[in-house]
Amino acid sequence: MGAFKVFRSLVVDSLDTITKGSKKYHLWMGFLILVMLIGMYCYSIQLEEGLSATGMSDRVSWGLYISNFTFLVGVAAAAVMLVMPTYVLKDIDFKQAVLIGEGLAVAALIMCLAFVVADMGGPSVLWHMIPGIGVFNFPNSMLTWDVIVLNGYLFINISIPFYILFKHYQNKEAKKSVYVPGAIISVFWAVGIHLVTAFLYQGLQARPFWNNALLGPRFLASAFAAGPALIILVLAVIRSFTAFKIEDKTIKKIAMIVTVAAQINLIMLVSELFKEFYAPTHHSESAYYLFFGLHGKNALLPWIWTAIPLNVLATVILTFNKFRNNLKVLYFCCFMLFVAIWIEKGFGLIVPGFIPGPYGKIVEYLPTGVEIGVTIGIWAMGAFIFTILAKTAIGIELGELRYKDKKA
């Protein structure tokens, strides 16, 4: 009963905290709510008309939703780059940022699940994936493995920070013997969620664009570049608008992780391009369509030729220590890298896998207004959830939120 009483107090104090703030905070939350409402309206259209309201078809059955899902799995997995130094290697420089990283992982995972629901057409079909009721098809289906690892990783990233913050809320120290084993498991689980997602595509032999041995490692490299890049941008905002202190050396250490991962990602990209274009076969047609167009069809050219220069430019600039240690330059490069990998790992990976089809037919894909509206709405939902989690966590860490025992 005592723990429940503390939990109830935490909920009440958290609600009080998230409903108070500066004018900028309320404008930000109001903006997110407005965008979410627009997304809900677009989703209502999709529920009424079905997936015909989207740009997807029988030929290209995965589009903007699964592109964002794939990218966000990487963002969620990137939290491990803060968890491992903090809890396993005991690097105190990462301590202030780790709870923010785990909050970002929770928001990203909830967005992943939302994109899957949107892509399935609606929540009414989710019962098919419930063990014992639907056709879960475990362990034969890679999709069921993906469901398990994503929900498991979500549970880990909710439970560990909650335990630590719950203890801090009571002005107590969290026991390392409780949360460190879970943190160690999360390190391997983070790698698992991205590899399983990669295997989901890689195991489709009829899609040669995905049937690539480098897909899994490249998923990890791009995740450990884009995810920490987003964390750096989030930390920059938190430093500017809150009293929560994030040291420069913490951001610079994360920047080093981003740089190394971006360099590895670029090397793997060059390796893939060499394989596709040095000795091309008919299996290279998807890559030709993506980079140069095929038979006059070139809908993805503007996307990929925006992503590649941004990726290369950001990686080259970050490679030089002088530029990387300049925070303004660092923030700009992280933004470029985030956008580049979002395009490359989204549209640049998912859509070309369907083009041309098994019989050589080319059916191009571009998202409709409904898809874009739903997508922006889900991103707004993720930002809304993260803002709530971050504001509560920061309040507890700063000592502004503390349990007050009436008896005491």
ZAMAR-783175 format. One record per atom (N, C-alpha, C): x, y, z. Coordinates in steps of 0.2 Angstrom, whole numbers, plus 5000, padded with zeros to 4 digits. Last residue first. Layout:
// residues N
XYZ...
***
This chain:
// residues 408
502550635040503150665041503050745042501250615035501350595042502050635044501350655022500950695026501050685033502750655012502350615017502050655022503050704997502950735003502550695007504250674984503650644988503650674995504650804973504850754978504250734982505250894960504650844962504950794967506450964960505751004960505150954962507550904958507350904965506750944966508050874945508150934948507950944956507450754943508150754944508350824947506050784942506250744948507050744949506050874931505850894937506050854943506550774921506950834923506750864930505450694921506050664923506550724925504450784916504350744923505050724925504950814904504750864909504750834916505050694897505650734899505550784904503750654896504150614900504750654902503250754888502950744895503450704899504050744877504050804881503750794888503650614872504350634875504350694879502350644868502450594874503150604877502550734858502150754864502250704870503250664849503550724852503150744858502350574846502950554849503350604852501350654840501150614846501850594849502050694829501850744834501650714840502150574822502750614824502650664830500850564819501150514823501850544826500550674811500150664817500550614822501350644800501550704804501150694811500650524796501350524798501550584802499350574792499450524797500150524800499750664782499450694788499450644793500350574772500750624775500450654782499150504769499750474772500250524776498350604764498150564770498750534773499150644752499050694758498750654764500150494748499550544747499550594753501750464742501250464747500750514746502150364727502150434731501650434736502850244717502450264723502650334726502650154701502950204706502450224712502850004695502250044698502550094703503449914682503649964687502950004688503649734680503249794680503449844685504449624682504749674678504249734678503849524690503749514683504049574679504149574703504449514701504349494693504349754700504049694703504349634700505849864701505249834697504949774701505149894717505249914710505849894706505249864730504649834726504649854719506349924735506349854735505749824731506150064734506450024728506449954729505450074747505050084741505450054735506450064757505850024757505550024750507650144755507650074756507050034755507250274753507850254749507950174750506250304762506050304755506650264751507250264774506550264773506350254766508550284773508350224777507650214776508650404767509050344764508750284767507950494775507750484768508050414766508550474787507850464787507650454780509850514784509750444785508950434785509650654781509850614776509750534777509150704794508750704788508950654782510350674802509650644803509150644797511250754795511350684795510650644797510750884797510850854791510850784791510850884812510150894808510250864801512250874814511750824816511050824813512650994808512850924805512350874807512051084817511851084810512051014806512751044829512051044828511751044821514151074825513951004827513150994826514051214823514251174818513951094819513851244837513351264832513451224825514951184843514251164845513751184839516451124838516051194838515251174838516951004837516951034844516551104844516950984824516450944828516450974835517951064819517151074817516751044822519051004824518951074825518151094824519050874820518950884827518750954828518250814806518750854808518550884815517050734804517750704804518250744807516050824802516050794808516750754809516250844788516250894792516450874800515950714783516550744782516750804787514550694787515050654789515750684788513950804780513950804787514450754790514250764766514450824769514450824777513550634765514250644764514550704767512250674768512550614772513350624771511950764758511850784765512250734770512150684746512550744748512550764755511050584749511750564748512250624750509850654750510050614755510850604755509550704737509650754743509950714748509550594730510050644728510050704733508350534735509050504736509650554735507350624731507450604738508150584739507450644717507550704721507650684728507150504713507850534712507950594716505950444714506350444720507050484719505350444701505050474707505450484713505650404688506150424692505850464698505450314673505150324680505750344685506150294661505850354662505450364669506750164664506250174659505850234660507250224680507250164675506650174671508450314690507750304686507850254682509550324697509550354690508950354687509350274710509850324709509850354702508250184709508350234715508750284713508450104698507850144698507950204703509650044701509650094696509050134696509149964712509650014713509750064708508349884704508049924710508549984711509249814696508749864693508449904698510049714699510249784701509749834699509649594694509549614701509749684703510249594682509549614682509349624689511849664687511449614684510749634684513449754686512749744687512349684684514749774693514549724688513849704689514649904698515249884695515149824690513349924705513549954698514149934695513249844717512649854712512849884705514449854723514149784721513649794716514649994725515149954721514849884718513550014734513550044727514050014722514049944745513449924742513349954734515150024748515249944746514649924743514550144751515050134745515150064743513950104763513550124757513950124751514950074771514550014769514050034763515450194773515950144770515450094767514450264779514650284773515050234769514450194792513850184787513950204780515650234797515550164795514950154790515350364798515950344794515850274792514350364808514150394801514750374796515050314819514450274816514350294809515950414821516150344819515650304816514950524824515450524819515750454816514250474835513950494829514350494823515250464845514950404843514550414836515650604845516150554843515750494841514450654851514650674844515150624841514550604864514050584859514150594852515650694868515750614868515150584863514950814867515550804862515750724862514050804877513850814870514350794865514950804888514450744886514250744879515550924887515950854886515550794885514651014891514851014884515250944882513350944901513950974900514150964893511750994905512150944901512750974899510651034918511351044915511550984911509051104917509451044918510151044914508351214916508851224921509251154921507851234899507751214906508351224910508151284886507451304889507351274896509451234882509251304881508651324885509551104885509951154889509751224888508551054877508451054884508851104888509151074865508451114866508351114874510250994866510351064865509751104866509550864867509950894873510050964872509050854854508650864860508950894866510250844847509850904845509350914851510750724852511150784853510750844852509750634848509850644855510250714856510050634834509350664837509450684844511250574835511250644832510550674834510950444840511250494844511250564841510150404828509850414834510250454839511050414817510450454817510150464824512050324821512250384818511650434819511550204824511950234829512250304827510850174812510450184819510950224824511850154803511450204802511050224809512350034810512750094809512350154808511249944809511549964815511950024815511049934795510549954799510749984806512249874792512149944790511549974793512149744797512649784800512549864798510949704788510949704796511449754799511449714775510849754777510849764785512449644770512649704773512049744776511849544762512149524768512349584773510249564755510949584755511249574762508949584749509249514750510049524750508449704745508549694752508949634754508449684731508749744734508849744741507849564728508549564728508849624731506549484734506749564733507449564734506449354735506149384729506249454728506849334748507349314742507049344736506849404762506449404756506849394750507749424773507449354771507049344766507849564774508449524771508249454769506749604781506849624774507349574771506949544793506249544791506349554783508249574797508149514794507449504791508049704802508349694795508249634792507349674813506949714808507349704802508349604820507749564818507349604813509249704821509449654817508849614815508549784830508749814824508949754819508349714841507749744838507949764831509749674845509249624843508649654839510249794850510549764844510049714841509449794861509449854857509649824850509749684868509049684866509049734860511049714873510949654868510249664865510649814882511149824877511149774871509649764890509449804885509949824880510449684899510049654894509849694889511049794906511449744902511049714897509949844912510249884907510749844903509549734921509149754915509449794910510749744929510549684925510149694919510449874935511049864930510949794926509349884944509249904937509849894932509749814956509049804953509049824945510949844959510849774959510149754955510849974962511149954956511049884954509450054968509950004969510249974962509350234969509150174966509650114967509150324984509650304978509350244975507850444987508250384989508650364983506750534986507450554988507850494991505750484979505650474986506350494990506250514966505650544969505550544976507150414965507350484966506850524969506350304963506750304969506950374971505750334951505350324957505650324963506850344943506550404945506050394951507150204943507650254945507350314947505950144938506250124944506750184947505950214925505350224930505650204937507050164918507050234920506450244926506650024918507250044921507250124923505350024911505449994918506050024922505450064898505050104903505150084910506449984892506550064893506050094897505749864894506449874897506549954898504649884885504549864893505249884896505249894873504849954876504749944883505849774871506249834872505949894875504649694870505149684875505549744877504149754858503749754864504249744871505149714849504949784850504649794857505249574850505849614852505649684853503949534846504149514853504749564855503849584833503349604838503649594845504949514827504949584827504449614833504449384827505049404831505049474832503349404819503149394826503849404830504049424807503649474809503449464817504649304804505149354807504649414809503849154808503849214805504249264808504149034816504349034809504349104806503849004829504449054828504549064820502349094827502949094830503249024831501049124822501549094818502249104821499849194826500449224828501049194824498349214821498849174819499549204820497449254837497649254830498049204827497449184849496849214846496949214839498749144852498149104854497549124851499449304851499549234852498949194855498849424840498849404847498949324848498749464827499449454830499449434837497449484825497749424821498449414824497049594831496949524835497249474831497249704823497749684827497649614830496149744815496549684813497049664817495749864821495349804821495649744819496649974819496749934825496349864825497049974801496649994807496849954813498049954791497349984789496950004795499349934794498849874794498149894792499850054795500050014789499549954788499450094808499250134802499350094796500149994816499449994816499150034810501450044813501249974811500449974811501450164819501550164811501350094809501350134832500750174829500850164821502550074834501950034835501350064831503350184833503450124828502850084828502950264843502850284836502850224831503450184854502750194853502550224846504750204851504450134850503750144850505050334853505150314846504750244846504750344867504350384862504350354855505750264872505050254873504650284868506850344867506750274865506050254866506750454875506750464867506550394864507050404887506350434886506250434878508350364885507850314886507150344885508950494884508950444879508450394879508650544897508350584891508350534885509450464904508750464905508350494900510750504900510450434899509750434899511250624903510950614897510550554896511950614915511450664914510950654908512950514912512450504917511850554916514050524904513350514901512750504906515050554913514850604908514250594905515350434920514850484923514650534919515350274915515550344913515050394915515150134917515150184923515450244921514950034908515650064908515650114914513550014912513949954911514749984912512850134913512650084917513250024917513450224903513250244909513250184914513850154891514350194895514150214902512450094888513050054890513650094893511550204887511450154892512150114894512050264875512050304881511950254887511850174866512450204865512550254871510550134867511050094870511650124870509750224860509850234867510350194870509650164847510250214848510250234856508450104846509050064847509650104849507650214842507550184848508150144850508150234829508150284834508050264841507850114823508550134824508550184829506450124823506750064826507450084828506350234814506250244821506450184825506450174801506950224804506950234811505450084800506050064800506550104803504350174801504450124806505150094806504550254790504650284796504650234802504250144781504850184780505050214787502950114784503450064785504150094785502350234779502250214786502750164788502650254766502850304770502850274778502550084761502650154759502950194765502149924754502449964760502650034757501749884742501249874748501549904754501649904727502049934732501649934738500649824721501349814718501849844724499449854727499649784727500449774725499950014734499549974730499749894731499950174742500150104741499650064737499450304745499750294738500050214737497850284753498550294753498850284745496550254751496650324752497450344752496550114751496550144745496650224745496450074764497150084762497150114755494850144768495350094768496050114765493950244771494050224764494550164763493950254785493250254781493450224774495250254789494850204791494150194787495650374782495950304780495550244782494950464789494850454781495050394779495550454801494850434800494650424793496750504798496750434799495950414799496550634797496750604791496650524792496150664810495650674805495850634798497350634816496750594818496250604813498150734811498350664810497750624811497550844817497550844810497650774808497850814830497150814828497050814820499250834830498950764831498150764829499250974828499550924823499250854824498751014840498451034834498650984828499650964849499050934849498650954843500851044845500850964844500150934845500351164849500551154842500551074841500251154863499651164859499751154851501651134866501151084867500451094863502151264862502351204859501851144860501351344870501351354863501551294859501851304883501151294881501051304873503251344881503051274882502351264880503151484880503351444874503251364875502651514893502251524887502451484881503151384904503151454901502651454895501951284914502651294911502551364908500951144918501251204920501851224916500651014916500151064914500351134916501650944921501650944914501050994911501450954935502050984932501950994924500250884937500350954939500950994936500650764933500150794930500150874931501550734943501750734936501250774932500850734955501350784954501550794947500050624952499750684953500250744952501050524951500550534945500250604946501550524964501950544958501550554952500450484972500750554973501150574967500450354967499850394966500050474967501650304972501450304965500950354963501450314986501950354982501850364975500450224987500250284989500750334986501050104982500450134978500350204980501950094993502250104986501650134982501050065003501450125004501750144997500449945000500050005000500450065000
***
